[in-house]
């Protein structure tokens, strides 16, 4: 095997390794972004659920007192 052929193979191997490292870094960044998105979606869902429950509770109490006020008349 000649020196130039060996150098060419080494350069191709270095390029392939650089591409693989870049792909791995991209995959890790994508996974981190996906996890962050899932976490924020879950937090928003929880907040929405609690807001609906609080609104429903206030409406229920208002309805009870309104019903009692109408029933007294």
Wavefront OBJ file of the C-alpha trace (Angstrom):
o trace
v 0.000 0.000 0.000
v 1.428 3.349 -0.986
v 1.782 6.288 1.370
v -0.706 8.476 -0.547
v -3.313 5.712 -0.559
v -2.882 5.258 3.186
v -3.206 9.008 3.758
v -6.370 9.068 1.656
v -7.920 6.281 3.720
v -6.987 8.054 6.958
v -8.578 11.296 5.725
v -11.771 9.448 4.758
v -11.858 7.806 8.177
v -11.383 11.168 9.920
v -14.194 12.670 7.841
v -16.488 9.762 8.654
v -15.735 10.111 12.366
v -16.444 13.858 12.261
v -19.777 13.215 10.542
v -20.662 10.579 13.131
v -19.828 12.931 16.010
v -21.908 15.708 14.459
v -24.825 13.326 13.973
v -24.598 12.191 17.584
v -24.502 15.781 18.827
v -27.550 16.593 16.710
v -29.419 13.573 18.023
v -28.663 14.536 21.615
v -29.808 18.113 20.997
v -33.014 16.857 19.419
v -33.665 14.534 22.340
v -33.083 17.340 24.847
v -35.435 19.657 22.954
v -38.105 16.948 22.769
v -37.860 16.292 26.494
v -38.068 20.007 27.279
v -41.138 20.305 25.060
v -42.812 17.354 26.724
v -42.102 18.791 30.165
v -43.540 22.197 29.290
v -46.595 20.578 27.692
v -47.201 18.527 30.834
v -46.841 21.627 33.025
v -49.294 23.553 30.859
v -51.761 20.670 30.991
v -51.545 20.525 34.771
v -52.023 24.289 35.051
v -55.032 24.145 32.750
v -56.563 21.299 34.719
v -56.206 23.147 38.018
v -57.593 26.351 36.488
v -60.679 24.520 35.209
v -61.185 22.835 38.589
v -60.895 26.158 40.423
v -63.333 27.852 38.056
v -65.781 24.983 38.410
v -65.574 25.123 42.189
v -66.239 28.860 42.253
v -69.180 28.429 39.888
v -70.577 25.614 42.032
v -70.367 27.698 45.199
v -71.931 30.700 43.478
v -74.727 28.468 42.199
v -75.373 27.059 45.667
v -75.624 30.502 47.263
v -77.728 31.808 44.391
v -80.034 28.819 44.740
v -80.335 29.399 48.500
v -81.096 33.068 47.928
v -83.806 32.278 45.389
v -85.291 29.536 47.593
v -85.689 31.961 50.557
v -87.987 34.238 48.558
l 1 2 3 4 5 6 7 8 9 10 11 12 13 14 15 16 17 18 19 20 21 22 23 24 25 26 27 28 29 30 31 32 33 34 35 36 37 38 39 40 41 42 43 44 45 46 47 48 49 50 51 52 53 54 55 56 57 58 59 60 61 62 63 64 65 66 67 68 69 70 71 72 73
